Structure formats: structure tokens, C-alpha cells
Amino acid sequence: MKSFVVSLKTAVDRRTHIENQFMQQEIDFSFFDAIEPQQVEDLAAQLAIRIGNCHLSQGELGCLFSHILLWKKAIDENIDYVAIFEDDIYLGEHAKAFLSDHEWIKAQWDIIKIEKNSAFNYLSLTDKTSLANDRVISRLLNPNFGTAGYILSNKAAQSLLYYIQSLSAIDHIDQIIFKKYLKHGAYPIYQVNPALCIQEYLLYPDDKKFQSSLSWRSSYKKKERNPLNKIKRELVRVFLQLYRLPFKVKIIFK
């Protein structure tokens, strides 16, 4: 297991914060210098990733390619498991037990979401396993966004890279992993609960220290042209919420 934190080289306050978080639990990690906008076009050509049709900003593309290059690093260096974090996270209790090695990871757990990004997730009632320190890992059943903390096996990194290269139009990195790949990808995705990390803006919504540095998501909104489509979508959403209700699980961070 190797842990990497995506961070701009100039983000001194964020890097100091991350060093404190990992040092407090004596967890080894490395910074990975975030890709900047001027690097995106060349990387897209080198990696055969189609960026021409997307609505992402240059900052969002930089964030996406930062994650992709970490997948490629894991592949090229034959790293068994890689834990990838963004630089505004707080680590939970006993995180070291899960980030020091991969002995706890079963063969079928190739993609593991270890962050709390929402109040609830929809998780399998049967495909779940108890872990150390009163945690549980369960198969994720529905899209759940954010890429502030996740673990990939080497073969999952290969699968994700191949998958993103196959897309005719790319999207936000979390939309690709935790929505599109969740539905169409080769490997299932699992969630650890209580989560091992959380972003600052979720943990301290009224006392944020960090301003956005990676332009992770812009204010882009898709225009709704047909009111009837909006009504249909709302009806489907309500039906799905009722159908999924037995699988709704509160996500905790501790």
C-alpha cells in the first residue's frame, strides 16, 4: 500500500495540514504534484484521452489528469494497492490500520471508497464484511461522488485507465469513477463505514481554512430545455428513492 496526496506545489498551507494529519498517525505518504492547465493538452495526447468534447474547465481537467497519472504510476511501478487523497482531508481514528498495508483487503475489493462525501449511501445488505476498529465494508449500489479518498488495486488502476481511454467524452473524475464506471466498469466499488477521511468543507462547513485551489468543479449547469423531461426525471427520482430505501445507510466519519 502506498498513499499519495494530490496537491499543487504552491499550496503550502494545505501541504502543512496534510503533513500534520499523516504524521499524527505515523502514516507514510508522498505528495503528488497536481497537474496544471498548461500540461493538460500534451498529457491528453500522450494518454489517448479525448478532451475535445467535454465541458470541463482547465482546472478541472488538471484535477482529472492528476488522478489518471497516479493510476498510471501505480501500473508502471507495479504498486499492489494505491491510496489516493486530495489535500484538504482529515483522517479518522485508526486510519493507520488501513493505510499501512493491504493485508485487510480481500481479493474482490479492487476499488474502495474511504471518504464520507454524503450523509447516506445505498449499500448492499449482503455483500458486506466487518473490519477492524468497528468498521464495515459494503458494496456501493448507487453513484456517490467525490475523490478525496479512495483505494485502487493495480488491476483496478489498469481497468480505470482503459475505461477512461474508451470514452468519447470525459466528465468530472468522480462522475467517471463513482457513476459511469460503477455502472459499466469491470470491478465493483466498495464503501468503508465509518469513513477513514473527510474533506474540510464537510467537516467544518462554517469554519473553512482552505480556499479552492484545484478548481475541482465549476458552476457549469446543464440547461433544462424540456419541462416535461424535468417532471419525468423527478418522478423517476422519487420512485428510485422508495425502491432503494432498505439499502440506505448513514455514513459516519470518526
N, C-alpha and C positions, 0 to 999 in steps of 0.2 A: 504494500500500500504506500503510495506517495501522494502527498497533499500539495496542491498548488492554489495560490490565490491570485486571481486576475486583478491587476491594478495598474493604473497609469504611473509611469515613472515619476511624474511630478506630484502625485497625490501623497505628500509627506504625512499629513495628519491621519489619513486612512491607513497608511503603512505602519505608523506608530501604533495605532489602535490594534491592528491585526497582530503585530509582534507581541503586544501585551496579552491578547487573547490566547494565542498559542503558547506563549512562554508560561503563562499561569498554570497550564496543564502539562507542560513539558512535552508538547507535540511538535515533531519535526515538520517543517513545511518550507516551501520555496515560493517566492513571488514570481509571477509570470507577467512580464511587461505587456500591458494591453496594446492591441493593435490600434494604430491611429489612422484617421481617414485617408491620409496620403498613401498608405500602404495597401489599401483595400483592392484597388484595381489590379495590381500585379499579382496579389495573392489569389484573387478570383480566377485569373488566367492560369496560374500555376496549378491550382487545385481543381480546375474544370468545374467551377461552381457558377451557375448562371445568376447574375445580379441585375441584368438589364431590365427585367420586367417587374422589379419589386418596388414597394413604396417606402422602404426604409431610409432613414436619414444616414448620413455618413458616419455619425457617431454610433448609431445602431448597428451598422454594418461592421464597424470596428469591434463592437461587443461580440457580434456573431462570430467573426473570424478569430477572435481571441479564444473562444471555446473550441472552435474547429481545430485550431493549431495545437491546443492541448490534447485533443483526441489523437491527432497525428503524432504528437510527441510520445504518447503512450504506445502507439503502434510501432513507431520507429525504434524506440528504446526497449521494446518488449516488456513494458511495465504490466504486471499482472492486474492490478487494480489502481485506479487513479481517482482521488477525491478532488473535486473542483469547487472552489468557493469564489464569491465576489467579496470585495474589500470593505463592506460595511456590516459584516455579520458579527453576531455574538455567539459564542459557543455555549452549549448546555453542559450540565453536570456530567461528569464521567465520559466526556467526548473522547478522551484518550483511549478508552477501552475499545472504541470502534475505529479509530483512525491510526493506531499504531501498527496494525497488521490486518490481514484479511482472513484470519482463521475462522472468524464467526460467520463468514459469508458462504452460504450454500451455493452449489453449482448453478442453480436456476435463477439466482438473484444477480442478474447481469447489469441492471440499471436500478439504482436505489436513490430515491429522493429523500434527503435527510434534513430538509428545511421545513419550517412552518411558514406557509405562504397565505393560508386562508383559515378561517375559523373551523371549517369542516371539509373533509374529503369523503368521497364514496369509495369504500374499501371492501374487499372480498370478506365474506363471513367464514369461508372455509380455507382459503389459501392464505393462512396466516400462521406465524410462529412466534413464540415468546423468546425474547432476547435477555441478555444480562441487564442489570440495573432497572428492572421493571419496565422495559421497553418491549414493543411488539412490532413485527414487520408484516405488512399485509400487501396483497396485490392491489394496485391502484386501478380503479374501474372507470374513471372519467377524467377529462382534462383538468389539470391543476398546474397553474403557471408559476413562473419564477425559476431562475437558475442560480440562486445564491448558494446552494449546497447540494451536490449530488455525487454519486459514486458510479463509475463505469468499470466493467471488466474489459480486458483487452479486446475480446471478440465483440463486445458491445460497441467499443470505440470504432472498430472496423465497420460494423454494421451501420452505425450512425453516419460515418463519413460516406460510405457508399450510398446511403439513403439520401443524404443532402445533395450529393452529386447527381442523383437521378431526378431531382425536382426541376421542373421547367421554370418555376418562380419561387424564390425563397421568401421566408417570413421571419418574424422575430424568433430568436433562438429558442425561447421557451415554447412558443407555438409549434415549432418543428418537433422538439423532443416530446413535450408533455401533452400534445394534442394529436398532431399528424402521425408521428411515429408510434405513439400509444395505440392508435387505431390500426395502422398499416404496417408497423415495423415487425421485425423477426422475433424480438425478445419482449417479454412482459416487463412492466415497470412496477416497482415496489415502493412503499412508503414506510419510514420508521416513525413510530409514535410512542412516547413523546419525541419530538424532533430534536436533532442534535444542534441545529443552528437556526437563527432568525435574523432578518435584516433590521437595522436600527430603526427605520421609519415605522416598522410594525411593532417593535418592542417599546419604543419611546415616541409615539406619534406626536406628542406635544413638546418634546424636548430634543429635537434633532440637531446633531452637531454637524453632519456632513451634508454639503450641497451635492447635487448630482454631478458626477464627473465623467461618466461614460455615455451620457445621453442615451440611456438604455432604451427608453421608449418615448417617442414623440407624441404629440397630441393628435396624431392622424386619426380621423374618424371616417368610416365608410358612410357615404350618403345613402339614405333610405329613399329610393325613388318611388316605390310602390307601397302605399299604406296597407293594402291587403296582405302583402308579404309580411309586413311587420306584425299584423294581427295573427297570422298563421304561425309565425315564429314564437309569439308569446304563448299561444295555445299549446304548441309542442313543448315549450319550456315547462309549463305548468304540469303537463302530463308526465314528462320525464322526472320532474321533482317528486311527484307522488309515487311513481314506479320505483325510484331509487331510494325512497325514504328508509327502508330497512337496512340499507348499506351506508347510511350517513353516520360518520364517526367524527367526533370532536377531536381536533388536532391540538395537542398541547406542546408547549416548549418548556423544558426545565433543564 
